[in-house]
Every structure is written in C-alpha cells, then in structure tokens.
Amino acid sequence: MKLPSALFTCGTLDCLLDDSVMMSAKWAMSGAESILKVYPGAPHGFVFFPPGGTEETQKGLDDIETYINERI
C-alpha cells in the first residue's frame, strides 16, 4: 500500500518535535512524499491559534494552504 503525500508541521518548542522528525523520515522511507516544516519558537498546536495570532502561526497556516492547493 502506498502512502499519500504528507506535510508535518512542528514548532521547536513542541515536546513532540522528535516524533515529528521521526515520522517524517519514516514516511519518506516508505517511498511517499514527506515534507517537514519546523517553525522556530512555536509551541505544540500553534497552527490552531487564531490566524495571524503569531508570526509562526500565520506561516504555518500559509504553508498548509500552499501544500493543499498544490495537490488539488
């Protein structure tokens, strides 16, 4: 079974940063496209903050929008 393309977003202050890096690597090892975006100073769940709430939140939301638009 081939996995779909995946975008992994994580902040440097997220306690799950290592897990995101590992999952992205494993995704790529399966042969699927894996994109990892790491945002300096962003905490866990930062992309769920209000749009424009922080600079990193807006960057993350913009990256997610670009990723989706490039694939539909």
Backbone as XML, in Angstrom:
<?xml version="1.0"?>
<chain id="A" units="angstrom">
  <residue number="1" name="MET">
    <atom name="N" x="0.846" y="-1.173" z="0.000"/>
    <atom name="CA" x="0.000" y="0.000" z="0.000"/>
    <atom name="C" x="0.897" y="1.244" z="0.000"/>
  </residue>
  <residue number="2" name="LYS">
    <atom name="N" x="0.653" y="2.159" z="-0.906"/>
    <atom name="CA" x="1.425" y="3.395" z="-0.987"/>
    <atom name="C" x="0.752" y="4.468" z="-0.141"/>
  </residue>
  <residue number="3" name="LEU">
    <atom name="N" x="1.557" y="5.120" z="0.661"/>
    <atom name="CA" x="1.044" y="6.210" z="1.489"/>
    <atom name="C" x="0.911" y="7.478" z="0.657"/>
  </residue>
  <residue number="4" name="PRO">
    <atom name="N" x="-0.028" y="8.341" z="1.016"/>
    <atom name="CA" x="-0.161" y="9.619" z="0.307"/>
    <atom name="C" x="0.930" y="10.590" z="0.762"/>
  </residue>
  <residue number="5" name="SER">
    <atom name="N" x="1.053" y="11.656" z="0.047"/>
    <atom name="CA" x="1.940" y="12.743" z="0.444"/>
    <atom name="C" x="1.510" y="13.254" z="1.818"/>
  </residue>
  <residue number="6" name="ALA">
    <atom name="N" x="2.492" y="13.714" z="2.614"/>
    <atom name="CA" x="2.160" y="14.232" z="3.949"/>
    <atom name="C" x="2.998" y="15.462" z="4.268"/>
  </residue>
  <residue number="7" name="LEU">
    <atom name="N" x="2.370" y="16.406" z="4.935"/>
    <atom name="CA" x="3.036" y="17.596" z="5.448"/>
    <atom name="C" x="3.040" y="17.501" z="6.964"/>
  </residue>
  <residue number="8" name="PHE">
    <atom name="N" x="4.222" y="17.538" z="7.552"/>
    <atom name="CA" x="4.374" y="17.521" z="9.001"/>
    <atom name="C" x="4.799" y="18.914" z="9.440"/>
  </residue>
  <residue number="9" name="THR">
    <atom name="N" x="4.031" y="19.522" z="10.340"/>
    <atom name="CA" x="4.364" y="20.851" z="10.861"/>
    <atom name="C" x="4.616" y="20.730" z="12.359"/>
  </residue>
  <residue number="10" name="CYS">
    <atom name="N" x="5.681" y="21.395" z="12.813"/>
    <atom name="CA" x="6.021" y="21.301" z="14.229"/>
    <atom name="C" x="6.854" y="22.508" z="14.626"/>
  </residue>
  <residue number="11" name="GLY">
    <atom name="N" x="6.656" y="22.970" z="15.841"/>
    <atom name="CA" x="7.443" y="24.072" z="16.364"/>
    <atom name="C" x="8.637" y="23.567" z="17.152"/>
  </residue>
  <residue number="12" name="THR">
    <atom name="N" x="9.652" y="24.405" z="17.276"/>
    <atom name="CA" x="10.841" y="23.999" z="18.022"/>
    <atom name="C" x="10.576" y="23.867" z="19.523"/>
  </residue>
  <residue number="13" name="LEU">
    <atom name="N" x="9.485" y="24.454" z="20.017"/>
    <atom name="CA" x="9.140" y="24.323" z="21.439"/>
    <atom name="C" x="8.142" y="23.197" z="21.693"/>
  </residue>
  <residue number="14" name="ASP">
    <atom name="N" x="7.784" y="22.456" z="20.663"/>
    <atom name="CA" x="6.821" y="21.358" z="20.785"/>
    <atom name="C" x="7.523" y="20.140" z="21.383"/>
  </residue>
  <residue number="15" name="CYS">
    <atom name="N" x="6.925" y="19.554" z="22.413"/>
    <atom name="CA" x="7.513" y="18.360" z="23.026"/>
    <atom name="C" x="7.501" y="17.163" z="22.070"/>
  </residue>
  <residue number="16" name="LEU">
    <atom name="N" x="6.757" y="17.261" z="20.977"/>
    <atom name="CA" x="6.686" y="16.177" z="20.003"/>
    <atom name="C" x="7.558" y="16.428" z="18.763"/>
  </residue>
  <residue number="17" name="LEU">
    <atom name="N" x="8.495" y="17.357" z="18.861"/>
    <atom name="CA" x="9.357" y="17.666" z="17.718"/>
    <atom name="C" x="10.114" y="16.431" z="17.239"/>
  </residue>
  <residue number="18" name="ASP">
    <atom name="N" x="10.741" y="15.697" z="18.156"/>
    <atom name="CA" x="11.484" y="14.495" z="17.763"/>
    <atom name="C" x="10.572" y="13.482" z="17.078"/>
  </residue>
  <residue number="19" name="ASP">
    <atom name="N" x="9.340" y="13.336" z="17.578"/>
    <atom name="CA" x="8.388" y="12.405" z="16.973"/>
    <atom name="C" x="8.017" y="12.846" z="15.560"/>
  </residue>
  <residue number="20" name="SER">
    <atom name="N" x="7.867" y="14.145" z="15.363"/>
    <atom name="CA" x="7.518" y="14.656" z="14.028"/>
    <atom name="C" x="8.649" y="14.412" z="13.035"/>
  </residue>
  <residue number="21" name="VAL">
    <atom name="N" x="9.885" y="14.633" z="13.476"/>
    <atom name="CA" x="11.049" y="14.382" z="12.620"/>
    <atom name="C" x="11.123" y="12.892" z="12.265"/>
  </residue>
  <residue number="22" name="MET">
    <atom name="N" x="10.938" y="12.037" z="13.274"/>
    <atom name="CA" x="10.985" y="10.594" z="13.037"/>
    <atom name="C" x="9.859" y="10.145" z="12.094"/>
  </residue>
  <residue number="23" name="MET">
    <atom name="N" x="8.659" y="10.637" z="12.306"/>
    <atom name="CA" x="7.529" y="10.230" z="11.469"/>
    <atom name="C" x="7.725" y="10.690" z="10.036"/>
  </residue>
  <residue number="24" name="SER">
    <atom name="N" x="8.240" y="11.887" z="9.864"/>
    <atom name="CA" x="8.506" y="12.389" z="8.524"/>
    <atom name="C" x="9.536" y="11.510" z="7.813"/>
  </residue>
  <residue number="25" name="ALA">
    <atom name="N" x="10.584" y="11.127" z="8.537"/>
    <atom name="CA" x="11.621" y="10.262" z="7.959"/>
    <atom name="C" x="11.057" y="8.895" z="7.597"/>
  </residue>
  <residue number="26" name="LYS">
    <atom name="N" x="10.253" y="8.323" z="8.484"/>
    <atom name="CA" x="9.656" y="7.010" z="8.197"/>
    <atom name="C" x="8.703" y="7.085" z="7.007"/>
  </residue>
  <residue number="27" name="TRP">
    <atom name="N" x="7.966" y="8.185" z="6.913"/>
    <atom name="CA" x="7.050" y="8.390" z="5.794"/>
    <atom name="C" x="7.836" y="8.383" z="4.484"/>
  </residue>
  <residue number="28" name="ALA">
    <atom name="N" x="8.940" y="9.125" z="4.483"/>
    <atom name="CA" x="9.792" y="9.194" z="3.290"/>
    <atom name="C" x="10.414" y="7.836" z="2.973"/>
  </residue>
  <residue number="29" name="MET">
    <atom name="N" x="10.792" y="7.092" z="4.010"/>
    <atom name="CA" x="11.379" y="5.769" z="3.801"/>
    <atom name="C" x="10.400" y="4.807" z="3.153"/>
  </residue>
  <residue number="30" name="SER">
    <atom name="N" x="9.109" y="5.074" z="3.302"/>
    <atom name="CA" x="8.099" y="4.207" z="2.681"/>
    <atom name="C" x="7.992" y="4.484" z="1.183"/>
  </residue>
  <residue number="31" name="GLY">
    <atom name="N" x="8.640" y="5.567" z="0.732"/>
    <atom name="CA" x="8.577" y="5.933" z="-0.679"/>
    <atom name="C" x="7.590" y="7.045" z="-0.963"/>
  </residue>
  <residue number="32" name="ALA">
    <atom name="N" x="6.894" y="7.505" z="0.052"/>
    <atom name="CA" x="5.904" y="8.576" z="-0.130"/>
    <atom name="C" x="6.567" y="9.936" z="0.051"/>
  </residue>
  <residue number="33" name="GLU">
    <atom name="N" x="5.938" y="10.957" z="-0.518"/>
    <atom name="CA" x="6.429" y="12.320" z="-0.323"/>
    <atom name="C" x="6.189" y="12.730" z="1.125"/>
  </residue>
  <residue number="34" name="SER">
    <atom name="N" x="7.237" y="13.245" z="1.747"/>
    <atom name="CA" x="7.149" y="13.702" z="3.130"/>
    <atom name="C" x="7.795" y="15.075" z="3.212"/>
  </residue>
  <residue number="35" name="ILE">
    <atom name="N" x="7.044" y="16.043" z="3.692"/>
    <atom name="CA" x="7.552" y="17.401" z="3.856"/>
    <atom name="C" x="7.478" y="17.748" z="5.336"/>
  </residue>
  <residue number="36" name="LEU">
    <atom name="N" x="8.606" y="18.151" z="5.894"/>
    <atom name="CA" x="8.668" y="18.546" z="7.294"/>
    <atom name="C" x="8.958" y="20.036" z="7.365"/>
  </residue>
  <residue number="37" name="LYS">
    <atom name="N" x="8.103" y="20.767" z="8.043"/>
    <atom name="CA" x="8.295" y="22.203" z="8.262"/>
    <atom name="C" x="8.421" y="22.420" z="9.762"/>
  </residue>
  <residue number="38" name="VAL">
    <atom name="N" x="9.524" y="23.032" z="10.172"/>
    <atom name="CA" x="9.775" y="23.311" z="11.588"/>
    <atom name="C" x="9.793" y="24.827" z="11.778"/>
  </residue>
  <residue number="39" name="TYR">
    <atom name="N" x="9.048" y="25.291" z="12.766"/>
    <atom name="CA" x="8.844" y="26.722" z="12.996"/>
    <atom name="C" x="9.521" y="27.147" z="14.300"/>
  </residue>
  <residue number="40" name="PRO">
    <atom name="N" x="10.513" y="28.044" z="14.210"/>
    <atom name="CA" x="11.261" y="28.476" z="15.394"/>
    <atom name="C" x="10.352" y="29.123" z="16.450"/>
  </residue>
  <residue number="41" name="GLY">
    <atom name="N" x="10.513" y="28.639" z="17.679"/>
    <atom name="CA" x="9.794" y="29.233" z="18.805"/>
    <atom name="C" x="8.326" y="28.875" z="18.917"/>
  </residue>
  <residue number="42" name="ALA">
    <atom name="N" x="7.820" y="28.042" z="18.024"/>
    <atom name="CA" x="6.391" y="27.699" z="18.063"/>
    <atom name="C" x="6.140" y="26.527" z="19.014"/>
  </residue>
  <residue number="43" name="PRO">
    <atom name="N" x="5.071" y="26.616" z="19.821"/>
    <atom name="CA" x="4.724" y="25.543" z="20.748"/>
    <atom name="C" x="3.815" y="24.498" z="20.081"/>
  </residue>
  <residue number="44" name="HIS">
    <atom name="N" x="3.487" y="23.472" z="20.841"/>
    <atom name="CA" x="2.565" y="22.444" z="20.352"/>
    <atom name="C" x="1.216" y="23.069" z="19.995"/>
  </residue>
  <residue number="45" name="GLY">
    <atom name="N" x="0.670" y="22.686" z="18.858"/>
    <atom name="CA" x="-0.655" y="23.139" z="18.459"/>
    <atom name="C" x="-0.714" y="24.565" z="17.929"/>
  </residue>
  <residue number="46" name="PHE">
    <atom name="N" x="0.424" y="25.144" z="17.584"/>
    <atom name="CA" x="0.453" y="26.555" z="17.183"/>
    <atom name="C" x="-0.388" y="26.849" z="15.950"/>
  </residue>
  <residue number="47" name="VAL">
    <atom name="N" x="-0.603" y="25.864" z="15.079"/>
    <atom name="CA" x="-1.415" y="26.121" z="13.877"/>
    <atom name="C" x="-2.909" y="26.194" z="14.203"/>
  </residue>
  <residue number="48" name="PHE">
    <atom name="N" x="-3.267" y="25.918" z="15.450"/>
    <atom name="CA" x="-4.664" y="26.038" z="15.871"/>
    <atom name="C" x="-4.944" y="27.367" z="16.571"/>
  </residue>
  <residue number="49" name="PHE">
    <atom name="N" x="-3.903" y="28.199" z="16.701"/>
    <atom name="CA" x="-4.103" y="29.547" z="17.231"/>
    <atom name="C" x="-4.874" y="30.353" z="16.201"/>
  </residue>
  <residue number="50" name="PRO">
    <atom name="N" x="-5.499" y="31.461" z="16.583"/>
    <atom name="CA" x="-6.218" y="32.286" z="15.605"/>
    <atom name="C" x="-5.292" y="32.738" z="14.473"/>
  </residue>
  <residue number="51" name="PRO">
    <atom name="N" x="-5.797" y="32.737" z="13.231"/>
    <atom name="CA" x="-4.979" y="33.194" z="12.096"/>
    <atom name="C" x="-4.371" y="34.562" z="12.383"/>
  </residue>
  <residue number="52" name="GLY">
    <atom name="N" x="-3.081" y="34.686" z="12.139"/>
    <atom name="CA" x="-2.395" y="35.940" z="12.391"/>
    <atom name="C" x="-2.049" y="36.175" z="13.847"/>
  </residue>
  <residue number="53" name="GLY">
    <atom name="N" x="-2.409" y="35.224" z="14.715"/>
    <atom name="CA" x="-2.163" y="35.389" z="16.144"/>
    <atom name="C" x="-0.694" y="35.527" z="16.480"/>
  </residue>
  <residue number="54" name="THR">
    <atom name="N" x="0.126" y="34.758" z="15.810"/>
    <atom name="CA" x="1.579" y="34.893" z="15.926"/>
    <atom name="C" x="2.153" y="34.793" z="14.521"/>
  </residue>
  <residue number="55" name="GLU">
    <atom name="N" x="3.369" y="35.259" z="14.364"/>
    <atom name="CA" x="4.017" y="35.189" z="13.046"/>
    <atom name="C" x="4.173" y="33.736" z="12.593"/>
  </residue>
  <residue number="56" name="GLU">
    <atom name="N" x="4.569" y="32.856" z="13.506"/>
    <atom name="CA" x="4.762" y="31.452" z="13.145"/>
    <atom name="C" x="3.428" y="30.766" z="12.838"/>
  </residue>
  <residue number="57" name="THR">
    <atom name="N" x="2.372" y="31.137" z="13.554"/>
    <atom name="CA" x="1.050" y="30.574" z="13.256"/>
    <atom name="C" x="0.658" y="30.906" z="11.822"/>
  </residue>
  <residue number="58" name="GLN">
    <atom name="N" x="0.821" y="32.147" z="11.431"/>
    <atom name="CA" x="0.448" y="32.539" z="10.080"/>
    <atom name="C" x="1.311" y="31.834" z="9.038"/>
  </residue>
  <residue number="59" name="LYS">
    <atom name="N" x="2.620" y="31.694" z="9.311"/>
    <atom name="CA" x="3.500" y="30.967" z="8.383"/>
    <atom name="C" x="3.033" y="29.526" z="8.243"/>
  </residue>
  <residue number="60" name="GLY">
    <atom name="N" x="2.703" y="28.890" z="9.364"/>
    <atom name="CA" x="2.239" y="27.508" z="9.320"/>
    <atom name="C" x="0.957" y="27.364" z="8.535"/>
  </residue>
  <residue number="61" name="LEU">
    <atom name="N" x="0.001" y="28.250" z="8.772"/>
    <atom name="CA" x="-1.269" y="28.196" z="8.036"/>
    <atom name="C" x="-1.055" y="28.456" z="6.547"/>
  </residue>
  <residue number="62" name="ASP">
    <atom name="N" x="-0.156" y="29.373" z="6.225"/>
    <atom name="CA" x="0.159" y="29.644" z="4.817"/>
    <atom name="C" x="0.800" y="28.422" z="4.164"/>
  </residue>
  <residue number="63" name="ASP">
    <atom name="N" x="1.694" y="27.750" z="4.883"/>
    <atom name="CA" x="2.329" y="26.547" z="4.340"/>
    <atom name="C" x="1.323" y="25.417" z="4.127"/>
  </residue>
  <residue number="64" name="ILE">
    <atom name="N" x="0.388" y="25.270" z="5.047"/>
    <atom name="CA" x="-0.651" y="24.251" z="4.898"/>
    <atom name="C" x="-1.523" y="24.565" z="3.685"/>
  </residue>
  <residue number="65" name="GLU">
    <atom name="N" x="-1.896" y="25.828" z="3.545"/>
    <atom name="CA" x="-2.723" y="26.233" z="2.402"/>
    <atom name="C" x="-1.986" y="25.982" z="1.080"/>
  </residue>
  <residue number="66" name="THR">
    <atom name="N" x="-0.716" y="26.335" z="1.030"/>
    <atom name="CA" x="0.072" y="26.107" z="-0.188"/>
    <atom name="C" x="0.168" y="24.621" z="-0.489"/>
  </residue>
  <residue number="67" name="TYR">
    <atom name="N" x="0.446" y="23.816" z="0.520"/>
    <atom name="CA" x="0.557" y="22.366" z="0.347"/>
    <atom name="C" x="-0.734" y="21.790" z="-0.249"/>
  </residue>
  <residue number="68" name="ILE">
    <atom name="N" x="-1.852" y="22.179" z="0.312"/>
    <atom name="CA" x="-3.137" y="21.654" z="-0.172"/>
    <atom name="C" x="-3.428" y="22.158" z="-1.586"/>
  </residue>
  <residue number="69" name="ASN">
    <atom name="N" x="-3.247" y="23.446" z="-1.825"/>
    <atom name="CA" x="-3.530" y="23.999" z="-3.150"/>
    <atom name="C" x="-2.666" y="23.395" z="-4.239"/>
  </residue>
  <residue number="70" name="GLU">
    <atom name="N" x="-1.447" y="23.019" z="-3.926"/>
    <atom name="CA" x="-0.565" y="22.396" z="-4.915"/>
    <atom name="C" x="-0.964" y="20.960" z="-5.240"/>
  </residue>
  <residue number="71" name="ARG">
    <atom name="N" x="-1.840" y="20.390" z="-4.428"/>
    <atom name="CA" x="-2.195" y="18.983" z="-4.622"/>
    <atom name="C" x="-3.655" y="18.750" z="-5.023"/>
  </residue>
  <residue number="72" name="ILE">
    <atom name="N" x="-4.407" y="19.831" z="-5.151"/>
    <atom name="CA" x="-5.787" y="19.643" z="-5.621"/>
    <atom name="C" x="-5.966" y="20.241" z="-7.009"/>
  </residue>
</chain>
